[in-house]
Amino acid sequence: MSRFPAPLCLGLGLLAAALASGCRSRETVLELGLFAGSNWGVPTGDSYKLYDEAILRFERENPGIKVRYRPGTLRDDYSEWLAQRIVRGHEPDVMVVMAEDFNSYAAIGVMAPLDDRIRKDPGFRREDFYQTALESGRYQSTQYALPVEVVPNLMFVNRNVLAEAGVPAPAKGWTWDDFYRICRKVTRSTRGDHVLDRFGATRFSWRYFMYADGQVPFDPTGTEAHFNTPDFHRTIHFVAQVRQLSRNQREPEFESGRVAFAPERFSMYRAYKYYPYRIKKFAQFSWEAIEMPKGPDGRNASELSSLLLAISRRSAHPEAAWKFLRFLTADPATQLDVLRYSHGWPALKKVASTPQAAEELRRNLPGSEPTIDVKVIDSIIENSVVAPRFKKYDEAMDTADKELYRIIEDPYDLEDRLDRLNRAVDLTLR
């Protein structure tokens, strides 16, 4: 039984409730826009684990701020979900921005510019990041988003197919000439019936070779296409030559074990080189991942993809949102968790080069299996290329892709057809 009279108990209860309500009213609640599953199209375990761990640490360090997110939105549904929230004027304070949405959202002013905050924040150091990763969050020289994790493209190599043909694995710094020579040697029929059952490469899009030759198909502002230059002619001619090695047969997927090379994302390497998913793909042959072959004017470069986070321009808590965004992207412990809980690579360069990162890269890898060297990944990311940032980029590239596929399959009148393509894309850009 209470030692206080009933009226006093009631008064104390009301006071306690009022104090609790006052504490809650002073508490800042941030909403995080997030999706379930991998951003990179590979199987994953608990895709929220990275963010749950970060939120726990962030809330301990910032007791007046709480972070909440709505679970269950699949990656394929996220763009539509976020677009509906933006239309209603209630988008999350901090939100993942998909690569296909970034240019549009930057152009219409959905995301808050970050340059002033970065400049005034002594705890944020641009030089700690991969510069190409930071570049992926810029639009027309303004930083609108920061990268949480990045994924470069690599070249997968089937060592068994090379060994069957008596070909050694490519050396560091290999070139287009090396690539073509190996493809020509391994593409053959092993049964003697003139039907090809070994192939040099598959899924070798013109984009991979364009970037590996140091080319970008547009000017920085996205007002002019560059598909009719001598260098681009050379790229398409080379890709068509590689395609012709297959004698009009469609190359099988890399997982068939009958193909020497396939360009793939680093996330695919992380997913299928390691347990438990390694038993689902590529398990029947020996393979590795290396840098892309460089073109005559290139540097073994590949395109870099980034998972980006931005702050809503309409956030009611911009200071707290910046603190949380900085924590997700610039906190070493959170960035190391990218290797633990995701199939990407940390955007924070100073974390990626630590012994802990190398240890995480070896975790769940069979003892006899060599892992890709951290220095190799570091070099690939440093030399990577970020796709141009302008509003009509995706539309223009879609136009180019359709016609270039036809050109590569049947490369007659190459110069004239590329000139016509360039004019068509220029019209798209206007």
C-alpha positions in Angstrom: 0.0 0.0 0.0 1.2 3.5 -0.8 2.6 5.6 2.0 1.1 8.8 0.5 -2.5 10.0 0.5 -4.4 9.3 -2.7 -4.5 13.0 -3.9 -0.8 13.3 -3.4 -0.2 10.1 -5.3 -2.3 11.4 -8.1 -0.4 14.7 -8.1 3.0 12.9 -8.2 1.8 10.7 -11.0 0.8 13.6 -13.1 4.1 15.4 -12.4 6.0 12.3 -13.5 4.0 12.0 -16.7 4.5 15.7 -17.4 8.2 15.4 -16.9 8.4 12.3 -19.2 6.4 14.1 -21.8 8.7 17.1 -21.6 11.7 14.8 -22.1 10.1 13.2 -25.1 9.3 16.6 -26.6 12.9 17.6 -26.4 14.0 14.4 -28.1 14.8 14.6 -31.8 13.5 11.7 -33.9 15.1 11.2 -37.3 13.6 9.0 -40.0 16.0 7.0 -42.1 14.8 5.9 -45.6 16.1 2.4 -46.2 15.2 -0.8 -48.2 15.5 -4.5 -47.4 18.0 -6.6 -49.3 21.2 -6.0 -51.1 21.8 -2.9 -53.3 24.0 -5.0 -55.5 21.6 -7.8 -56.5 23.3 -10.6 -54.6 21.9 -12.7 -51.7 22.4 -11.3 -48.2 21.6 -12.2 -44.7 20.2 -9.4 -42.4 20.5 -6.4 -44.6 19.5 -4.1 -41.7 22.4 -5.3 -39.4 24.8 -2.6 -40.6 22.3 0.1 -39.9 21.0 -1.3 -36.6 24.5 -1.5 -35.2 25.3 2.0 -36.4 22.0 3.4 -34.9 22.8 1.8 -31.5 26.2 3.4 -31.4 25.0 6.7 -32.7 22.2 7.0 -30.1 24.6 6.2 -27.3 26.9 9.0 -28.4 23.9 11.4 -29.0 21.4 10.7 -26.2 19.0 13.4 -27.4 18.6 11.9 -30.9 16.6 8.8 -31.9 16.7 7.2 -35.4 13.8 5.2 -36.8 13.2 3.5 -40.1 10.3 1.6 -41.7 11.4 -2.1 -42.4 10.1 -4.3 -45.1 10.4 -2.1 -48.2 12.1 -4.2 -50.9 14.8 -2.7 -53.0 12.7 -3.0 -56.2 9.9 -1.1 -54.5 12.0 1.6 -52.7 12.2 4.1 -55.5 8.4 4.3 -55.9 7.9 4.4 -52.1 10.4 7.3 -51.7 8.9 9.1 -54.7 5.5 8.9 -53.1 6.9 10.3 -49.8 8.5 13.2 -51.7 5.3 14.0 -53.5 3.5 14.2 -50.2 6.3 16.4 -48.7 7.2 13.8 -46.0 10.4 12.2 -47.2 12.8 10.8 -44.5 15.4 13.1 -43.0 18.2 10.9 -44.1 17.6 8.6 -47.1 19.2 6.2 -49.4 19.1 7.6 -52.9 19.2 5.0 -55.7 21.7 5.6 -58.5 18.9 5.8 -61.1 17.2 8.5 -59.0 20.2 10.6 -58.0 20.4 12.9 -61.1 16.7 13.7 -61.1 16.5 14.4 -57.3 19.6 16.6 -57.5 18.1 18.5 -60.5 14.8 19.2 -58.8 16.2 20.1 -55.4 15.1 17.2 -53.2 18.5 16.8 -51.5 20.2 19.3 -49.3 23.6 20.5 -50.5 26.4 19.4 -48.2 29.4 21.5 -49.1 29.0 24.1 -46.4 28.5 21.5 -43.7 31.5 19.6 -44.9 33.6 22.7 -44.9 32.6 23.9 -41.4 32.8 20.4 -39.8 36.3 19.8 -38.4 35.5 16.1 -37.8 34.8 15.5 -41.5 37.9 15.0 -43.7 37.4 14.6 -47.5 40.9 13.1 -47.8 39.8 10.1 -45.7 37.5 8.9 -48.5 38.1 7.5 -51.9 37.9 10.6 -54.0 36.0 8.7 -56.7 33.5 7.7 -54.1 32.9 11.3 -53.1 32.6 12.2 -56.7 29.7 9.8 -57.1 27.6 12.0 -54.8 28.3 15.2 -56.7 26.0 16.9 -59.2 27.3 19.8 -61.2 30.1 20.4 -58.7 27.9 20.3 -55.6 28.0 17.5 -53.1 24.5 16.3 -52.5 25.1 12.8 -51.1 27.8 10.8 -49.3 28.8 7.2 -50.1 28.3 4.5 -47.5 29.9 1.7 -49.6 31.3 1.3 -53.1 31.5 -1.5 -55.6 34.0 -1.5 -58.5 33.8 -3.7 -61.6 36.3 -6.6 -61.8 37.2 -9.2 -64.4 36.4 -12.7 -63.4 38.8 -15.3 -64.7 38.1 -19.0 -65.1 41.5 -20.6 -64.4 40.4 -24.0 -65.6 39.5 -22.8 -69.1 42.8 -21.0 -69.4 44.7 -24.1 -68.2 42.9 -26.3 -70.8 44.1 -24.0 -73.5 47.6 -23.8 -72.1 47.3 -20.0 -71.4 48.7 -18.4 -68.2 46.6 -16.1 -66.2 46.9 -12.4 -67.2 49.6 -10.4 -65.5 49.0 -7.1 -63.6 48.6 -4.2 -66.1 47.3 -6.4 -68.8 45.9 -4.8 -72.0 43.2 -5.1 -74.6 45.7 -6.9 -76.8 46.3 -9.5 -74.1 42.5 -9.9 -73.6 41.9 -10.5 -77.3 44.8 -12.9 -77.7 43.6 -15.0 -74.8 39.9 -15.0 -76.0 41.0 -16.0 -79.5 43.0 -18.9 -78.2 40.4 -20.3 -75.7 37.4 -19.9 -78.1 37.1 -23.3 -79.7 35.4 -26.7 -79.9 36.9 -29.3 -77.6 34.8 -32.1 -79.2 36.1 -31.6 -82.7 32.6 -31.0 -84.2 33.1 -27.3 -85.0 30.5 -26.3 -82.5 32.0 -24.0 -79.9 31.9 -25.1 -76.3 34.6 -22.9 -74.9 34.4 -19.1 -75.1 36.7 -16.2 -74.5 34.3 -13.8 -72.8 30.6 -13.2 -71.9 28.6 -10.1 -70.9 31.4 -7.8 -72.2 29.5 -4.6 -72.6 31.0 -1.7 -74.6 30.8 0.3 -71.3 33.5 -1.8 -69.6 36.0 -1.2 -72.4 35.1 2.5 -72.9 36.0 3.2 -69.3 39.1 1.0 -69.4 40.3 3.2 -72.2 39.8 6.4 -70.2 36.8 7.6 -72.2 33.6 9.3 -71.1 30.7 9.4 -73.6 29.5 13.0 -72.7 30.8 16.4 -71.8 30.6 17.1 -68.1 27.4 19.2 -68.3 25.6 16.5 -70.4 24.9 18.8 -73.4 27.0 16.9 -76.0 27.6 13.3 -76.8 31.0 11.9 -77.7 30.1 8.7 -79.6 31.6 9.8 -82.9 35.2 10.3 -81.8 38.1 8.3 -83.1 38.7 6.8 -79.7 35.1 5.6 -79.4 35.3 4.2 -82.9 38.3 2.2 -81.7 36.4 0.9 -78.7 33.4 -0.3 -80.6 35.5 -1.9 -83.3 37.4 -3.8 -80.6 34.3 -5.0 -78.8 32.9 -6.1 -82.2 36.1 -8.1 -82.9 35.7 -9.9 -79.6 32.1 -10.7 -80.3 32.9 -12.1 -83.7 35.2 -14.7 -82.1 32.0 -16.5 -81.0 30.8 -17.0 -84.7 27.4 -15.5 -83.9 26.8 -18.0 -81.1 25.4 -16.6 -77.9 28.1 -16.9 -75.1 26.9 -18.9 -72.0 27.0 -17.4 -68.6 30.3 -17.5 -66.6 28.8 -19.9 -64.1 28.6 -22.6 -66.9 32.3 -23.1 -66.5 32.9 -22.8 -70.2 33.9 -19.1 -70.4 37.3 -17.6 -69.7 36.3 -14.0 -68.8 33.3 -12.1 -67.5 33.2 -8.5 -66.1 31.3 -8.5 -62.8 30.9 -6.4 -59.7 33.1 -6.8 -56.7 29.8 -7.6 -54.7 29.4 -10.7 -56.8 32.9 -11.8 -55.8 32.2 -11.2 -52.1 28.9 -13.1 -52.3 30.0 -16.2 -54.3 33.7 -16.6 -53.4 32.7 -17.1 -49.7 30.6 -19.5 -47.7 27.7 -20.1 -47.6 26.8 -18.8 -51.1 29.9 -20.1 -52.9 28.3 -23.5 -53.3 25.5 -22.0 -55.4 27.6 -20.6 -58.2 31.0 -21.0 -59.7 31.7 -24.0 -57.3 32.6 -26.5 -60.1 35.7 -24.7 -61.3 38.6 -22.5 -60.1 38.3 -18.8 -60.6 39.6 -15.4 -59.5 39.0 -11.7 -59.9 41.4 -9.2 -61.4 41.5 -5.7 -62.8 40.0 -4.9 -66.2 42.3 -4.9 -69.2 43.4 -1.4 -70.2 42.9 0.2 -73.6 45.6 2.1 -75.5 44.9 5.3 -73.6 43.6 3.7 -70.4 44.7 2.6 -67.0 42.9 -0.7 -66.1 39.9 1.5 -64.9 36.3 0.4 -64.4 33.1 2.1 -63.4 32.5 2.7 -59.7 29.0 2.2 -58.2 28.2 3.7 -54.8 25.4 3.4 -52.3 24.5 7.0 -51.5 22.8 8.7 -48.5 21.5 12.2 -48.6 19.6 14.7 -46.4 16.2 15.9 -47.3 16.2 19.7 -48.1 12.9 19.8 -46.1 14.2 18.0 -43.0 13.0 19.6 -39.8 16.2 18.4 -38.1 19.1 19.3 -40.5 21.8 19.5 -37.8 20.9 16.1 -36.3 20.5 14.6 -39.8 24.0 15.8 -40.7 25.4 14.2 -37.5 23.9 10.9 -38.4 24.9 11.1 -42.1 28.5 11.8 -41.1 28.4 9.0 -38.6 27.3 6.4 -41.2 29.9 7.5 -43.7 32.9 8.8 -41.7 32.8 6.6 -38.6 35.5 4.0 -38.8 33.6 1.3 -36.9 30.5 1.7 -39.1 32.6 1.6 -42.2 34.3 -1.6 -41.1 30.9 -3.1 -40.6 30.4 -2.6 -44.3 32.8 -5.5 -44.8 31.1 -7.5 -42.0 27.5 -7.2 -43.0 27.4 -6.2 -46.7 29.0 -7.3 -50.0 30.4 -3.8 -50.7 33.6 -2.1 -49.9 34.0 0.8 -47.4 33.9 4.2 -49.0 36.3 5.4 -46.2 39.8 4.7 -47.7 41.5 4.9 -44.3 39.4 2.0 -43.1 39.8 -0.1 -46.2 43.6 -0.1 -45.8 43.6 -1.4 -42.2 44.6 -4.9 -41.1 41.0 -5.4 -39.8 39.7 -4.9 -43.3 42.1 -7.5 -44.7 41.0 -9.9 -41.9 37.3 -9.4 -42.8 38.1 -10.0 -46.4 39.5 -13.4 -45.5 36.6 -14.4 -43.2 34.5 -17.3 -44.5 37.0 -18.0 -47.3 38.3 -21.6 -47.5 41.8 -21.8 -46.2 43.3 -22.9 -49.5 41.6 -20.2 -51.5 43.6 -17.0 -52.2 41.7 -13.8 -51.7 42.0 -10.7 -53.8 44.6 -8.4 -52.4 43.4 -5.3 -50.6 46.0 -3.2 -52.5 44.5 -4.5 -55.8 41.0 -3.3 -54.8 42.4 -0.1 -53.5 44.2 0.6 -56.9 41.0 -0.4 -58.9 38.9 2.1 -56.9 41.5 4.8 -57.1 41.6 4.4 -60.9 37.8 4.0 -61.2 35.5 6.2 -63.3 32.2 7.7 -62.1 29.4 8.0 -64.6 28.6 11.5 -65.6 26.0 13.3 -63.5 23.2 15.1 -65.4 19.5 14.8 -65.5 19.1 12.9 -68.9 22.1 10.6 -68.4 20.0 7.4 -68.1 17.8 8.3 -71.0 20.7 9.1 -73.2 22.6 5.9 -72.3 19.5 3.8 -73.0 19.3 5.3 -76.5 23.0 4.5 -77.1 22.8 1.0 -75.7 20.1 -0.1 -78.0 21.8 1.1 -81.2 25.3 0.0 -80.1 24.1 -3.5 -79.5 23.0 -3.7 -83.1 26.3 -2.1 -84.3 28.5 -4.5 -82.4 26.5 -7.5 -83.7 27.0 -6.3 -87.3 29.6 -3.6 -87.5 29.3 -2.4 -91.1 29.6 1.4 -91.9 30.9 1.9 -88.4 31.9 5.5 -88.7 28.6 6.6 -90.4 26.4 4.7 -87.9 28.2 6.1 -84.9 27.9 9.6 -86.3 24.1 9.1 -86.7 23.9 7.7 -83.2 25.8 10.8 -81.9 23.2 13.1 -83.5 20.3 11.0 -82.1 21.7 11.2 -78.6 22.4 14.9 -78.9 18.7 15.4 -79.7 17.8 13.4 -76.5 20.1 15.7 -74.5 18.3 18.9 -75.6 
